[in-house]
Amino acid sequence: MEKRSRRESTWRPLFKLLKDSHLPWWLYLIQLVLVVLSSQLFVSLTEITGAVAQGLITDQDVVRRYIIYSVLLIVLGFIPLFTSWVHIRFDRLIQQTAWRKFIDLPLRVYEKFVPSSLISRVTTDSLLVSLIIEQMMSFFQAGLFMAMMIYSMQGMNLTLTLFIVPTVILYVLLLLLASNVIYSIKFDTQQNMSRFTLFLSEKLGNMKIVKAAAAEAEEMTRGMSINQERFKIAMREVKYDMVMIAFQRIVDMILMAIVIIGGSFMIQKGELDLGELIVFYMFTMEMPSTFQMFVQTLLEMQGTKGATAMVAEIAALPAEQIEREIGLEEIPERSLELRNLSFSYDGETKILDSLNLSIPEGKTTAIIGASGSGKTTILKLLERFYEPSSGELLIGETEAERIHLDSWRKSFGYVIQNSPLLAGTIRENILYGANREISEEDLIAAAKKANAYEFIMDLPDGFDSEIGESGMKLSGGQRQRIAIARAIIGEPEILLLDEATANMDAANEFYVTEKIRELMAGKTMVIVAHNLNTIVDADQIVLLEAGKIVAIGPHRDLYQGSPYYRRIFDLQAACSLNTAEES
């Protein structure tokens, strides 16, 4: 989806986004009426100016109309202020719609994009949607103004009009031939800006990696290269503008010559009067810029459409269906079952293959296996980030797909390795997503169970200490303990732990593991772990290999009956012993 050709674009997703935003179209209708009135007033005022120049300055009706039209035109000069007000309201609604659409998308959509690339979709690109409406309005205004001028001119002298209009049409055709250059520049500018934004976001967010690799000079060169590319695009635009300005001036001179020479000749023959010649001259001076505005807005609409295509298409993707048939609270049983379940991320490679697994209520189930065997995928399916490719996920005897997603996920706690934190305070991160009122005592208790209270109190502002973007001011182990405290305070009925203690030292790992066991006593817990010492007490251990269960049972049974399990357990025990002796 990201690799969009500059020729591939469609209006349909954009119009759907506009429809879903429930925009105040009546405001644009008012603006449209004002545009029509303004164009008509300008044409009428030009005609009256010709009459005044012809000597009708003493005609009271002409003078009165001239004054009235002039005043009205001045008043209508405030249309841009009204347009700006409408524009601001429009931007707010579009951004709200884009954000609502984005946050409701399934997780599989987000995993197709670099996260930083989506930022501009909600911020910059969504604001361009209102710009394209303004361009449509300008396109209509230019077309209407041209039609009114040509109609007025042919009413005065058809012959002179037939000399002027083809010249202007030729000018427009040449502009259209140059449209590929304009579109190419617009497209390249947008692509370059997107690459530069992505480059800055990635490098500034991972400056530790850059400095640790002593890659400052290399990244400086890359950044300068992208910036140099933008400079070349800008120079192309400047050169194009210079040519177009020179061309417009040549057309102006040709039109002026046609009107003055041809008009003077017709005045001598009595086919045209001085007032009409003045009107022709005024219209002729307006026509090139009006025609250029007509073509320019058409081309800009193409460029803007390309820039808004991605946000419109993402917003048009099907939202995650939160509302289902029943709530989880209506299901008395809490045992989980994966029945003949298969799953693939890309639709081709099976990560899980015809898996059958029962996770009993109130028990601890541990899942182990080599990297890529499907351990984390099982947890993602249990959390319902994805739907099975085939087979079923059940709770009790009820299909998971029948249960409201929000009801389901509120009953689960999910802690992953390298758990992400949000910019803000420790308090805000621990309380994030809590669906009940949390007292200070409960907050402290959760921090203590996660063995985080001591280091939190050592910080200058305690629970109100800022942790920076993604918790960068904390160590990996500290971030993990905050994430565990967040899961604890949610009092989940089912807890999913994916290498939750991997970043902790042995002492913290032992303490936190014991506290989690105390907390989840009598509740369901599913653990993915590489350290087998942390799961020897699990009620059942599931050994995965290539998406299939090759052994299942408690530690004692697996140790005796599975050579593979026994081998990796003994290997870990030997490594731990060697480490202890060395220390």
N, C-alpha and C positions, 0 to 999 in steps of 0.2 A: 504493500500500500504506500510505503514511503517513496518508492522509486517510481514516481509519476512522470510520464513524458510531458514535455511542455505542450504537446498537442492534445493530450488526453484530459479532457475536463467536461463536466456536465453541469447543467444548471439545477438538475433535479434535487440533489442533496441540499443545495443552498436554499432552494425554495421550501424544502421540508423544514429546515432549521428556522426559516422565517415564520412559517406557519406555526411551529411548536412554541415560538417565543411570544405569541399573543401580543403582537406589537400594536401600538395605537395608530392604526392606519388612518383614522379620521384626521389626525394631525397632518399626515402627508397629503390628504385630500385638500385640506385647507391650504397647504403650501402650493399644491398644484393649481388651485384656483388663483392664488396670488401671482403665480408665475404667468398664467395666461393673461391676467389683467395687466400685469407689468409689461408684457410684450405688446399687447394691444395699445396701451397708453404710449409706449415709445414710438410705435409706427404712426399713431395719430398725431403725436406731438411733432414728429418730423414733417408730416404733411402740412401741418399748420405753420411750421417754421418757413416752409416754402411759400406759403400764402403771405406771411408777414414780409418776407424778403421781396415779394413781388409788388409790394406797396399797399397791402391791405391792412396796414398798421392802424388805420383809423376806423376800421370795421369793428364795432363793439362786440359783435358775436365772435369774431375770430380772436380778439384780445381776451375775452372772457374765457373762451375755451382753452386758449394758450395758458392762461394763469391757472385755471382749474387742473388741467392735465399736468402742468409742471409741479403743482403742489402735491397732487396724488402720486406722481412719480417719485418725489422726494420722500413722501411717507412710505412708499413701497420699497424705498432704498433700505429700510430697516428689516427687509425679509431675511437677510443673512443672520440677524440676531435671533429671529424666530427659528430659522433653520438650525442654528447652533443649539438652541434649547431642545428642539426635537431630537437632534443628533445625540445629545447627552442622555436623554431618556432612552433612546434606542440602544445605545452602548450598554447601559445598565441591564436592560432586559436580555440582550444577546449574551452578555457574559454570564448572567445568572442561568440562562438556558443551557449554555455550553458547559458550565460547571455542573449543573444538575445532570446533564446527559453523561458527562465524563465519569462522575462519581458512581453512577448506576451501572456502568459497564462491567461485564464479567472480568475476572482477573486475567483470563487468557488473552484478552485484548491488550492489556497493559504490558504483558510480557513480550509482545511483538515490537514494542517501541523502546527507545532509549528514554528514560524518564524525563531528562532535561529537555528533550525535543518536544514534549507535550506541553511544557510551560508556555511556549509562545503561542500554542494553539488557543489557550484560554485567555492569554493577555493580548498579544499583538494581533494575531490572526482574527480573533473574534471581533476586534474593533474594526477591522477592514470590512466586515459585513455591512455595517451602517454606511461606510464610505461608498460601497457599490450602489446602495439605494440613492445616495446623493448624486452619483454619477448618472444613474438612470434618469433622475430628475433633470440634470443639466443636459442630457442627451435629448430629452423631450423638449426642453426649453429652446435649445438651439434649432431643432427641427421646426418647431412652431414658429419661431422668429423668422427663419428663412422663408417659410411658406407665406407668412404675412407680408414680408418685404417684396417677394416676387409678385404676389397678387396685386399689391399696391402699384408696383412699377409697371406691370403690363396694362393696368388700367389707365395709366397716363400715356405710355407710348410702347406699343408692342415691339416695334422694330428695334429700338435701342435696347430693350430688355433681352431680345434674342441675340444681341451682340454680347451682352454682359454675362448672361447665365451660362452659356457654353464655356466661357473662359473660366468661370468659377468651378464648373463641373470638372473641367480638365484638372484644375488645381486639386480638387477633392480626390480624383482618381489617382493622381500622383501621390497624395498622402496615403491613400489606401495601399498603394504598391509599397510604400515605406513601412507599412504596418508590421511586417515581419521583423524589421529591425527594432521597432519600438517594443514589440512583445518579447523579443529575445532579450533585450536589455532589462526589461521589467522582471522577466523570469530569472535571469542570471543574478540580478541584484537580490531578489528574494532568497534564492538558493545560497548565495554567498553569505547573506546575513544569518541564515539558519545554521550554516556550517560554523560561522564564527561564534555564534551564541553557544552552540554545542561544544565547540573547542574550549571556550572560556569556562563554561560550567564544569566540564570534565577536569580540566587542568587545575583550576582554582579549588575545586572540591577534593582534589587528590594531590595537593602540593607536597605532602609528606613523601609520596612515592617519587615525585619528580626530583625532589632534593636528595632523597636517599640514593637515587640512581645517578646523581650528578648530571641530570639531563636538562639543566636550565638552558644551556646554549642551544640544544636541539629543539626544545620547545619554543624558544625565542624565535628560531628560524622558521618553525612551522607557523607560528602566529603572524610573523612578518610576511610570510608567503601568502596566507589567506588575505591579509590586509592589502598586499600588493595586487592581488587579484581583484579586490574591490576597487582599488585605484584605477586599474585598467578598464573596468566596467564603467566607472564614472567618467573616464576620459572619452570612452566611446559615446557616452550620452552627451557630453559637452560638444564633441565634434558633430554629432547628429543635429543637436540643437542649433549650432552655428549655420549648418547648411540649410536647415528648415527656416531659420530667421531670414537668411539671405534670399531664399526662394520666395518667402512671403512678401518681402519688400519688392521683388521683381514683379510679382503678380499685382501688388498694389499700384505700381507705376503703370502697368499695362491697362488696368481697369480705369485708372485716372485719365489716361490718354484717350481711351474709348469714350468715356463720358464727356470730357471737355471738347475733344475734336468732333465726335459724332453729335453731341448735344448742340454745339455751336452751329454746326452745319444745318441741323434740323430747325434751330431758332430762325436762321436766315430764310428757310423755306416756309416758316410759319407752322411747322408740325409740332413745335414744342415751345413753351414759354419759359421765362427765366426762373419762375418759382418752381416749376416742375424739374428744370435742370438742377436746381439746388437740392431738391429732394432726391433726385437720382444720385447726385454726388454724395450726399450724406449716407444713403443706403449702400452705395458702392463701397464706401470706406468701411462700413460695418460688415459687409458680406464676407470678405476673406476671413476675418477673425471669427465670425459666426460659423462659417463652414469648417474652419479649423477646430473650433470648439466641438462641433458635431462629431467630426472624425476622431478628435483626440479623446473625447469622453467614451466613444465606442471602443477605442483601443485600450484605454485605461480600464474599462469594464472587463475586457478580456484578461488584462494583467491582474486585476484585483480578484477576478473569479478564480484564477489559478492560485492566488495566495490564500483564498478562503476555502479552496476545494477540500483541503485536508481536514480542517476543523468541521466543515459541513459533513463530510463523509464519516468521520469518527462519531459525530453526534447522531448520525443516521443509523449507526449499528444498533442491533437489538439490545435493549437494556436487560440487566440481570433481573429475573423474575423473583421478586421478594415475596409477594403475596402468593400463597398456595392454598391448600384446602383447609388445613387444621394447624393448630399451634402445638408445639412440643409438650406443653403442660397437659394436654389432653391424652398423652400417651403414658400409661402407668409404668411400662417396662423401660429399662435403660440399657439392655444388652444390645450390642451392635453386631451386625453380621454382613460380611461381604460374600455374596452368593454368586458363584460362577462369573466373577467380575474381571473384565479386561479393560485396559486403558492405554491410550496412545496420545501423546502431545501433538504429533504431526499428522495423525491419521494413518500412518504407515508402520512405524516402529512400535511394537508393543512393549510398554514398560511393565505392565502387569498382564499376566496371561491366565485367564480362567481361574482366578483366585477364589478359594473358599476358606473363609476365616471367621470364627466366632470369637467375639470379645465380650466375655461375661460381665454383667453388671457388678459393680463393687469390687472388682478384681484388678490386678495390675498385669498388663500384657506388655512384654518387651519385644521389640522387633530388631533383629540384627541381620547383618549380611554385608557383602562387599559393596563398594561404591557403585552406584548405578543399578543395584538390584531391585529398587522400587520402594525402599523404606519410607523416604520422605513423601513420595507420591501417595502412599496409603494415608498418611496424615492429612495431606491436602484434600484427598477425597473425603475423609472423615469430617474435615472442616467445611466441606462442600464448596471449595474454591473451584472445583471442576465437577462435571458430571461424568459418570462411567461411560466408556465407549460402548460397552455391552455388559449385561449382567445387572445386579441390583445391590444397592446399599440399603439395609433395613435397620430400624431400631425397634426391638421387639419383633412384631410381625407386620409393622407398617413401613411402607416404602418411604425412604427419606425424601424423595421428590414430591411427596404430598404435603410435607411439613413446611410452614413458613420459614424462610431463610433467616430472618432476624431472630425469630424464636429459637431456632436451632443453634445459631452461633452464640447467642447470649448464654447458652447452657454449657458452652465449651470454653476452656481456657487453652491457649495455644502459645507455646514458647519455642522459638527456633534458635538455632545457633547464630551468633552475631545478631541478636534481636535488634531491629532498628528502633531508635528513640526519636522523638520529635523535638524540634527546637523549643526551648522554654525551660521551665523549672522542673526539678525532681518531683515536686508535688504534683504538677500537672501531668507528668508522664505516668506516675503510679496510679493516679485517679482516672486516667484517660479511659473512656468507655464504660466506667462504672455505672451500673443502672440502678443505683440506690444511694441514699444519703450516707456519706462516709464521715465518721467522727475522727477527731485527731488521734484518739486512742486506737481506733482501727487502723489508721494509717501507720502509726508507730509499730503496732503489732505485726502488720504485713512486712514492714521493712526489717524488723527483727527476725522474722521467720526466713526471710531471704538473705539474712546475714549482711544486710546493707545499712542497718541503722548506725553502726559505729562510724563508717567512713562518711556517711551523710552528715553526722554531727560534727565531723572534723572540718567540713566545708564552711566557709565564712557565713553563709546564709542558711545553712541547714537544708531543710526541705525546699526552701525558696531559692536555692542556688541555681543560677542559669547553667545549663550544660552544653550550650552551643548547638550548632547544626548537627543533627544525627548523633548528638551526645558526644561530640569530639573532645570535650574537656574531661571526659571520664575514660578510664582504662576499659579494655574489653571485658574483663571480669566484673567490673563495677556496672557497666551497661547491662550485662547479663543478669545481675542480681536485681537491678531496677525492673527489668522485664519480668522476672519471676515474681517480684513483689506486686506488680500490676496484675499478673495472673492470679495470685493468691487473694488479693483484695476483691476480685470479682466473684469469689466463692463459687467456682465452676462445679457443675455436677460431673463433668467429664474433663480430664486434663490431658492434653497432648504435649509431650515434651520431645523436641527434636534436637538432640545433642545440647540440651539446655545448660549443662554444667561444663561444656567442653573448654570454655575459656577461663575456668577457675583453677586455682591451685588445689592441691589435694585436700587441705584442711577445709577450705570453703566448700569444695565439692561434697565432702562427707557431711558437713554440717547442714548444707542446704538440702541435700538428698534426704537426710533424716527428717528435717522439718516438713518437707513436701509429703513424705510418707505419713507423718502424723496428721497433716492437714487433710490428706485424701483417704484416710482410713475409712473403709466402708464405701468409698466412691470408686468410680471407674478411672483408670489411668492407663494411657498408652505411651510407651517410652521407646524412642529410637536412640540407641547408644552404641558407641564403639568400645567403651570401657566396660567389659563384661562384669567387672567387680561391682559395679553399681546396680546390676540387675539380677544378681544371683538369687535374690529373695522374691523375684517376680513370680506370680502364680503360674504364668505360662510364658515361655520364650519361643518366638517364631523365627526360624532361620530361613531367610530368603536367598534365592539364587536365580538370577535372570528372570525376575518377576514371578517366580513360582515358589511355593512353600516346599522345602526339602526336609524339614524336621520341625516338630513342635512338641512342647512339653515343658515341665519344670527343669531347673538347672541339673538336678541329679540325674534325671532320665536322659537328658541330652548328652551329658558328660559321659554317661555309660554307653549310650546307643548311637551317638553321632561322632565318628572319627574327626570330621571337619571341625565340629564345635569344640571337641576336646583339644584338638591341636591349637586352635587360636586362643583358647582359654589358657592353656599351659604356656604358650608363647608370651602372652600378656603377663602372666604371673612371673615368668622368668625375667622379663624386662623390668618389671616393678621391683623385683628382688635385687637385680644388678644396680638399678638406680639408687635404691636405699643403701646398698653397701658402699657405693661411690660417695654418697653424701655423708 
